Each structure stands twice: as C-alpha cells, then as structure tokens.
Amino acid sequence: MADKKMTSYPKEKINILFLENISDAALAQFTSAGYSSVKKFTGALSEAELIKEIKKVHILGIRSKTMITPAVLHAAAKLQAIGCFCIGVNQVNLEAASANGVAVFNAPYSNTRSVAELVIGASIILIRKIIDKNKAAHEGKWMKDAAGSHELRGKTIGIIGYGNIGSQVSVLAEALGMKVLFYDAETKLPLGNANDSKSLKELLQQSDIVTLHVPEITSTKNIINKTTLAQCKNGAIIINYARGTVVDLPALRKAITEGKIGGAAIDVYPEEPEKNGDIFTSVLQGLPNVILTPHIGGSTQEAQNNIGLDVSNKLFNYLEKGISTGSHSIPALALPPQEGAHRILHIHNNVPGVLSEINTLLSKNKINILGQYLKTNNETGYVVLDVDKSLSKNAIELLKGVKGTKRVRMLY
C-alpha cells in the first residue's frame, strides 16, 4: 500500500462510494490508507439514484445488482475507477467505461472455493433426497427410506465450463470418488483424471449430476433448455450457480414434474430482487427435491473478505501508481514508481499518431520525459508519463489538447 504522500491530490478529497453492503474489509483498507471520504449504502441504487450520487465520486464500489449504464458514466465526471466486488463485470457497460476512460476491476478468483464447496454440498443433498425428508420431518412425518438415495462415489459429474470454479469442482468431486467429465468452448487442460467431452450432448448423456459454470454471453443463454434436458440421463440433477440466463427455468420445471430430471439446485435467476426482503418468485417454487437459494454461491465471510482485499488492492494500485493490471476497460499496464518525477496518466482513443503527438508537444515545450509506458487494446490507449517536476503542470495542459484524449490525470 502506498504511503500517505504518494498522491498529489489530498486523500481526504477522494470521494469513494460503496454500494450493496460491500465487505468491511474493503472499507477498512481505504480508511486505514487515509481515504476518509467514504460513503456506504447497504443496497443497490437505481440508475436515477446513482446519477444523483455519482457526480463528485472518484471511486465506485459495487457488487452484482448495480447497473452501470452509459447515462451513469456520462454523469460521473470525476470517476476514475469502478471496483466490482464480485467475480463478474457484466453489470457494467464496459464500452461506455472505456469511452470515458474509467478503469473497471473485479475479483475473478476470490470466491472460487466458496462456490465449488456449495456445488458439492448441493450434490450430496440432492442425490440423497434430503430436501424432501427434511420437509417431512419438519411437518412431523417420518420418512426413513433409502429408495432413490445414492452415494456420490462412483457417480459421474458433468461440468459445463471448466474455468476457475469448474476446475475446482472437478478436484473436489474426484476426491469424493466421482468420475468427472467437462465441456468447455475452449480447449482446457484436464485436472486429475477428468475427461474432456467432445460435445455438450455427450456430457449430458453420461452425467448423473450436471453443474454449470459459464459466463453470461449469447452462446450460453438457455444452454440448458427443452432440447438439452431431453438429452440428460433419466433422473439427472441440474445445478446452476453461474448466471441466471443459462437455464430455461420453465423447461426445467416441466422436466422435473415429468420425472425426467431428478432434482435441481438453482442460485441465480433471470430476474432477481434488488434487496433483501423483496418478494421473490420462481416457477421452480414448490417442486420436490429442488434447492432455491438467493444468489449466495460466493457469499461466505471468507470469500467476501478476500474479494474486498483483492479489489481494494487493484484500486489502490491504479489510484496511487497508475497500475491497471486486471482492468477490463483500459489496457493492463504495470510499472514501478519513478523517483524525482511527476507521473501523468493519459487515456485516449487507440488511433495512429497519439504517442507521436504527445512526444512532439512535450519536446517542443522542452518538457523532459524521465519515463514513458504505453499499452493499447482495440479501442483504447493508455500512456503513463513521468516528467520533470518543475514542468508537470504545463505538461498536463498540453496533454489535454491531444486529439482523441479521453482522460488526463496527475497521479503524483
């Protein structure tokens, strides 16, 4: 973490807004580093509410409910970075963030173990039909019956999406004696004795339990639907702790009521309540051997603390050093501090001639460049300049006039 004099802008004037009850670990990180202007909301804000709140905000922290739209970003004149304290960034319009020169960070690995453990736990509960026996016991009925109850050992789990979480599920499942199949759109190296299925249909036909760990993209929408459910083994279990759009819930309900699917655990939904206490409805409510949970796959204290620390550190690195590693909206650039210099960040449209124009302008005005770093992606260029201290204010004004400039900031 940087010392108190690292940034030239007073830390107490950096306005930070945290939404959706972000972990206290993140709040503690910022306050202990000298950032005292922190405002925190327990829930998400609507677009209109956020537009009012964000006008003077420099750093925004959200989870999965807050939608960052182009209108929000247009209103955020001072916004430098968004920290998504979760594994995804689909709630942020990344194109608009890039256009406005706003860095977007998340924590793609911090809750991996929490989700993987819950998948295994749900698998055991569903394959033993614990849900129905628990309900009966609460109602005063004794259902001591082994019919339809099985061990995980020797069963096959099919993992759709073999990324960070899917591969962790693979390791845990194999440790319990399960056979592991996986299917991924990209070639992945199997862990342990896992086998790569040639097709989704092949995986579904062989799996006793099917668990999804895919992103929310066009190709994954309703990947589990009427057709793919028909390809499943009779009595198979479906688990979705990925995204709410990847399972066709009405089709799943029909498959369960007809006996084709033996149970399901669903944690994410196409539409979810905005805050705790809101009414929740699902077509799967009331079905036997079905677990419905309120998007808590990664909601453990350990995961939230890890996410809080991970995203906070990325925001610190960007805020205080200009390091953009892990950003989804501006090019990733890691660089060491430069002694005896002022550091300037320049974010611009990735078009030919920008770097040449920057260097020509500074050279003509006799501004010495002590260090320079450049990284680009398809849309955006990111230049970090270390310049002579005595001439840094002049350099800032010159850089603001460079064609295609999105944002210029004096770091220290």
C-alpha positions in Angstrom: 0.0 0.0 0.0 1.3 3.5 -0.8 2.4 5.9 1.8 0.3 9.0 2.6 2.3 11.3 0.3 2.1 9.1 -2.7 -0.7 11.0 -4.4 -0.6 14.7 -5.1 -4.3 15.0 -4.7 -5.3 15.1 -0.9 -6.6 11.7 0.0 -9.4 13.2 2.2 -10.8 14.8 -1.0 -11.0 11.5 -2.9 -14.7 10.7 -2.8 -15.5 6.9 -2.5 -19.0 5.4 -2.9 -19.6 1.8 -1.8 -22.9 0.2 -2.6 -24.6 -3.2 -1.9 -23.1 -3.7 1.6 -19.5 -4.3 0.4 -17.3 -6.1 2.9 -16.0 -4.1 5.8 -12.6 -5.4 4.9 -12.6 -3.1 1.8 -13.8 -0.1 3.9 -11.0 -0.7 6.4 -8.5 -0.9 3.6 -9.4 2.6 2.4 -9.8 4.3 5.8 -6.5 2.9 7.1 -4.8 4.2 4.0 -6.0 7.8 4.7 -9.1 7.9 2.4 -11.7 9.3 4.9 -14.4 10.4 2.5 -16.2 7.1 2.1 -20.0 6.8 1.7 -21.6 3.4 2.0 -25.1 2.1 1.1 -26.4 -1.4 2.1 -28.3 -1.9 -1.1 -28.1 -1.1 -4.8 -29.2 2.2 -6.4 -31.4 2.7 -9.4 -30.0 4.5 -12.4 -31.7 7.8 -11.5 -30.5 7.5 -7.8 -26.9 6.7 -8.9 -26.8 9.6 -11.4 -27.5 11.9 -8.5 -24.9 10.3 -6.2 -22.0 9.8 -8.6 -21.4 13.4 -9.8 -18.4 14.0 -7.4 -17.4 10.4 -6.9 -13.8 9.3 -7.8 -14.0 5.6 -6.9 -17.2 3.5 -7.1 -17.5 0.1 -5.4 -20.4 -2.2 -6.4 -21.4 -5.9 -6.4 -23.7 -7.6 -8.9 -27.0 -5.6 -8.6 -26.0 -2.1 -9.5 -26.2 -1.4 -13.3 -23.6 0.9 -14.6 -25.1 2.4 -17.7 -23.8 4.9 -20.2 -26.0 7.5 -18.6 -24.4 6.8 -15.2 -20.9 7.1 -16.6 -21.8 10.3 -18.5 -22.8 11.8 -15.2 -19.7 10.7 -13.4 -17.3 13.5 -14.5 -14.7 12.7 -11.8 -14.9 8.9 -11.8 -11.6 7.2 -12.1 -12.3 3.6 -11.4 -15.1 1.1 -10.6 -14.4 -1.8 -8.3 -16.8 -4.8 -8.9 -16.6 -6.7 -5.6 -17.6 -9.9 -7.2 -16.4 -12.3 -9.9 -18.2 -10.7 -12.9 -18.4 -7.4 -14.7 -21.5 -7.9 -16.8 -23.3 -5.3 -14.7 -21.0 -2.6 -16.2 -21.3 -1.2 -19.7 -17.6 -1.8 -20.5 -17.7 0.0 -23.8 -19.0 3.2 -22.1 -16.5 2.8 -19.3 -13.7 2.6 -21.8 -15.0 5.6 -23.8 -15.0 7.6 -20.6 -11.5 6.5 -19.5 -12.8 4.7 -16.4 -10.9 1.6 -15.2 -13.1 -1.4 -14.2 -11.7 -4.1 -11.8 -13.2 -7.2 -10.3 -12.1 -10.3 -8.3 -12.5 -13.3 -10.7 -10.9 -15.9 -8.3 -11.7 -14.8 -4.8 -14.9 -16.8 -4.2 -13.9 -19.9 -6.3 -13.7 -22.2 -3.3 -17.0 -21.0 -1.8 -19.0 -21.8 -4.9 -17.2 -25.1 -5.5 -17.9 -26.3 -2.0 -21.6 -25.4 -2.3 -21.9 -27.3 -5.5 -20.6 -30.4 -3.8 -22.8 -29.9 -0.8 -25.9 -29.4 -3.0 -24.9 -32.6 -5.0 -24.9 -34.7 -1.8 -28.2 -33.2 -0.5 -30.0 -33.7 -3.8 -28.7 -37.2 -4.6 -29.8 -38.3 -1.1 -33.2 -36.5 -1.5 -32.5 -34.8 1.8 -34.8 -31.8 0.9 -38.0 -33.8 0.9 -37.1 -35.8 4.0 -36.2 -32.6 5.9 -39.5 -31.0 4.9 -41.4 -34.1 6.0 -39.6 -34.2 9.4 -40.5 -30.5 10.0 -44.1 -31.4 9.3 -43.9 -34.4 11.7 -43.7 -37.1 9.2 -41.1 -39.9 9.4 -39.6 -40.8 6.0 -36.8 -43.3 6.8 -36.4 -44.7 3.3 -33.4 -45.5 1.1 -35.3 -45.6 -2.2 -33.8 -43.2 -4.7 -31.0 -42.2 -2.4 -27.4 -42.7 -3.6 -23.8 -42.1 -2.8 -21.7 -39.6 -4.8 -18.9 -42.2 -5.1 -18.9 -43.8 -8.5 -21.3 -41.3 -10.0 -20.4 -39.0 -12.9 -20.5 -35.2 -12.6 -20.6 -33.2 -15.8 -19.1 -29.7 -15.6 -20.2 -27.2 -18.2 -17.5 -24.5 -18.2 -14.0 -25.6 -17.0 -12.7 -22.3 -15.7 -11.7 -21.2 -12.3 -14.8 -22.6 -10.5 -15.5 -25.6 -12.8 -11.9 -26.9 -12.4 -12.1 -26.5 -8.6 -15.4 -28.5 -8.6 -13.5 -31.1 -10.6 -10.8 -31.5 -8.0 -13.3 -31.8 -5.1 -15.6 -34.2 -6.9 -12.7 -36.5 -7.9 -11.6 -36.5 -4.2 -15.0 -37.9 -3.3 -14.7 -40.7 -5.8 -16.7 -39.3 -8.6 -16.0 -39.6 -12.3 -15.5 -36.2 -13.9 -16.5 -35.0 -17.4 -16.3 -31.5 -18.6 -17.2 -29.5 -21.6 -15.8 -26.0 -22.5 -15.9 -23.9 -25.6 -12.1 -23.5 -25.3 -9.5 -26.2 -25.0 -8.7 -26.8 -21.3 -6.1 -29.0 -19.7 -7.9 -31.6 -17.5 -7.0 -31.8 -13.8 -6.5 -35.2 -12.3 -8.5 -37.9 -14.1 -11.1 -35.5 -15.6 -12.1 -36.2 -19.2 -12.9 -33.6 -21.9 -16.2 -34.4 -23.6 -16.4 -33.9 -27.3 -19.8 -32.3 -27.2 -22.4 -31.0 -24.7 -24.7 -33.8 -25.8 -22.1 -36.4 -24.9 -21.6 -34.9 -21.4 -25.3 -34.7 -20.7 -26.0 -38.3 -21.8 -23.4 -39.6 -19.3 -23.7 -37.4 -16.3 -25.6 -38.1 -13.1 -25.1 -34.5 -12.0 -24.7 -31.5 -14.3 -23.3 -28.3 -13.0 -22.9 -25.1 -14.9 -20.0 -22.6 -14.6 -20.2 -20.4 -17.7 -20.4 -16.7 -18.3 -23.5 -14.8 -19.4 -22.9 -14.4 -23.2 -25.1 -15.0 -26.2 -23.9 -18.6 -26.8 -24.7 -19.6 -23.2 -28.2 -18.2 -23.0 -30.6 -21.1 -22.2 -27.8 -23.6 -22.8 -30.0 -25.9 -20.7 -33.3 -25.9 -22.4 -36.0 -28.3 -23.6 -33.7 -29.9 -26.2 -30.7 -30.4 -23.9 -32.8 -31.5 -21.0 -34.1 -34.3 -23.2 -30.5 -35.4 -23.7 -29.9 -35.8 -20.0 -29.8 -39.2 -18.2 -33.2 -40.0 -16.6 -33.1 -38.7 -13.0 -30.1 -36.4 -13.6 -29.6 -33.5 -11.3 -29.1 -29.9 -12.6 -27.1 -27.3 -10.6 -26.7 -23.7 -11.7 -24.5 -21.4 -9.6 -23.3 -19.5 -12.7 -25.7 -17.0 -14.3 -29.5 -16.7 -14.3 -29.9 -16.7 -18.1 -28.1 -20.0 -18.8 -31.0 -22.3 -17.7 -34.6 -22.2 -19.2 -36.5 -22.4 -15.9 -39.9 -23.2 -17.3 -38.4 -26.1 -19.4 -36.6 -27.3 -16.2 -39.8 -27.2 -14.2 -41.5 -29.3 -16.9 -38.6 -31.8 -16.9 -38.8 -32.2 -13.1 -42.6 -32.6 -13.0 -42.4 -35.2 -15.7 -39.7 -37.1 -13.9 -37.0 -36.7 -16.5 -34.9 -34.6 -14.1 -34.5 -35.9 -10.6 -33.7 -32.6 -8.8 -32.1 -29.2 -9.1 -30.2 -26.5 -7.2 -30.6 -23.0 -8.5 -28.9 -20.0 -7.0 -29.2 -17.4 -9.9 -32.2 -16.3 -11.8 -33.1 -14.2 -15.0 -34.6 -11.6 -12.7 -33.7 -11.1 -9.1 -35.0 -8.9 -6.3 -32.9 -5.7 -5.8 -32.6 -6.1 -2.0 -33.2 -8.3 1.0 -36.8 -8.6 2.0 -38.2 -8.1 -1.5 -40.7 -10.6 -2.9 -39.1 -13.4 -4.9 -41.0 -15.7 -7.2 -39.8 -18.6 -9.4 -41.5 -21.3 -11.5 -39.5 -23.8 -9.5 -41.0 -23.0 -6.2 -42.8 -25.9 -4.5 -41.2 -28.6 -6.6 -39.8 -31.7 -4.9 -36.0 -32.2 -4.4 -35.3 -28.6 -5.5 -33.0 -26.2 -3.7 -33.5 -22.5 -4.3 -31.0 -20.1 -2.8 -30.8 -16.3 -3.2 -27.6 -15.8 -5.2 -25.3 -16.8 -2.3 -22.9 -19.1 -4.2 -19.9 -16.9 -3.3 -21.4 -15.4 -0.1 -19.2 -16.7 2.6 -17.3 -14.4 5.0 -14.0 -15.8 3.7 -14.9 -15.0 0.1 -16.2 -11.6 0.8 -13.1 -10.7 2.8 -10.9 -12.0 0.0 -12.9 -10.1 -2.6 -12.7 -6.9 -0.5 -8.9 -7.2 -0.2 -8.4 -8.2 -3.9 -10.4 -5.4 -5.5 -9.2 -2.8 -3.0 -5.6 -3.5 -3.8 -6.3 -3.2 -7.5 -8.0 0.2 -6.9 -5.1 1.3 -4.8 -2.6 0.3 -7.4 -4.4 2.3 -10.1 -5.2 5.3 -7.9 -1.8 5.7 -6.5 0.6 4.1 -9.1 -1.3 4.0 -12.3 -1.1 0.2 -12.4 -4.1 -1.1 -14.4 -3.4 -4.8 -14.2 -6.8 -6.6 -14.1 -8.8 -3.8 -15.7 -11.5 -4.7 -18.2 -11.8 -1.3 -19.8 -8.3 0.1 -20.2 -5.1 -1.7 -21.2 -3.3 -3.6 -18.5 -0.1 -1.8 -17.5 2.2 -2.4 -14.6 5.1 -0.1 -13.8 7.4 0.9 -10.9 7.3 4.3 -9.2 9.8 6.9 -10.7 11.8 8.9 -8.1 12.2 12.6 -8.7 9.3 12.9 -11.2 5.6 13.7 -11.5 3.5 10.9 -13.0 0.8 11.7 -15.5 -1.8 9.2 -16.8 -3.2 9.7 -20.4 -6.1 7.6 -21.7 -7.0 8.1 -25.3 -8.7 6.5 -28.4 -6.4 4.0 -29.9 -5.7 5.8 -33.2 -2.4 6.3 -35.1 -0.2 9.2 -34.1 -1.2 9.9 -30.5 2.1 8.9 -28.9 4.0 10.8 -31.6 1.8 13.9 -30.9 2.4 13.6 -27.1 6.2 13.4 -27.6 6.3 16.2 -30.1 4.3 18.5 -27.9 6.4 17.9 -24.8 9.6 18.1 -26.8 8.7 21.5 -28.4 7.9 22.8 -24.9 11.2 21.5 -23.5 9.5 19.1 -21.1 11.8 16.3 -20.2 10.3 12.8 -20.2 12.0 10.7 -17.5 9.9 7.6 -18.1 7.2 6.5 -20.5 4.9 3.4 -20.7 2.3 2.6 -23.4 -0.2 -0.2 -23.7 -3.2 -0.4 -26.1 -6.1 -2.6 -26.9 -8.5 -2.4 -29.8 -10.3 0.7 -28.6 -8.1 2.4 -26.0 -4.5 3.5 -25.5 -3.0 4.1 -22.1 0.2 6.1 -21.6 1.9 6.8 -18.3 4.4 9.6 -18.4 7.0 10.5 -15.7 8.1 14.1 -16.3 10.2 16.7 -14.7 8.5 18.1 -11.6 9.0 21.8 -12.5 7.2 21.4 -15.8 4.4 18.9 -14.9 1.5 21.5 -14.8 2.4 22.7 -18.3 2.5 19.1 -19.5 -1.0 18.4 -18.1 -2.5 21.3 -20.1 -0.6 20.2 -23.3 -1.8 16.6 -22.9 -5.4 17.6 -22.5 -5.3 19.0 -26.0 -4.0 15.9 -27.7 -6.5 14.6 -30.3 -8.5 11.6 -29.0 -7.9 12.3 -25.4 -10.4 10.6 -23.0 -8.9 11.5 -19.7 -5.7 13.0 -18.2 -4.8 12.8 -14.6 -1.8 13.9 -12.5 -1.0 11.0 -10.2 1.8 12.3 -8.1 
